[in-house]
Amino acid sequence: MGPWATYFSTLKGFVAIGILYMPKNCLNGGWLVSLVAMVMSFFITYYSVIKLLEARDKLPAGGSY
C-alpha cells in the first residue's frame, strides 16, 4: 500500500470504531465524563502526532516510518 492508501485505511479504522462504540460509551460513562474523555483523547492524540512529525523531521533525508 502507498502512503495515501495507508492513511485512509487507518483513518477508516479509527472513525469506524469511534462511530460504533460512541453511543454505548456515552451511555455507560455519562455525558459529562464522556465529553471530558473525548477532549482529553483529542489532545493526547494531537500531541502524539506532533511528536511523530518532529521525530520524522529529525531523521536523515526526511525519513519515513
N, C-alpha and C positions, 0 to 999 in steps of 0.2 A: 504494500500500500504506500502511496505517496503521502507527503505531508498533509495535504488538504483532506484526503480520504481518512487519514488517521484522526485529524482534528474533528471532522464531522462525526465519525464513529464514536469518539469519546464524548462529544457533546450530546449525541443522541442517547448514549447510555446514562449520563448524569441527568438529563432532562426527563427521560422516561421514568427513571427510578424516583425522581422528585415528584413527578405528577402522580404516579401510582400510590406512593406512600404518604403524601402530604395530608390528605383529608383525615386518615386514620390517626396519624401522628398528632395532628392538631386536636382531635377529639380526645385522645388519650392524655396529652400533656396539658391541655388548656390553651386558650388563645394567647394569653399574655406570655406564658412560658415558651410557647412555640414561636411567637414573633421574636422574642429576645434571642432564642436559639438560632433562628434563621439569620438574624442580623449578625450575630457573632460568627456564624458559619461563613457568611459572606466575607467578613473582614479577614478571617483566618485564611480563606481560600485566596482572596485578593493578595494578601501579604505573601503567601506561598508562591503565587505566580510571579510576583515582582522579584522575589528572591531567585526563582528559577531563571528568569530573564537576566538578572545580574550575573548569575553563575555562567550562563551561556555567553555573555559578553566577555567574560574573563578567559574563556577558552581560546586557544590559538585558532586563527582563521575563522572566527565567528562561531565555530563549534556547532555540533548537532547533538541532540540527545540520543 
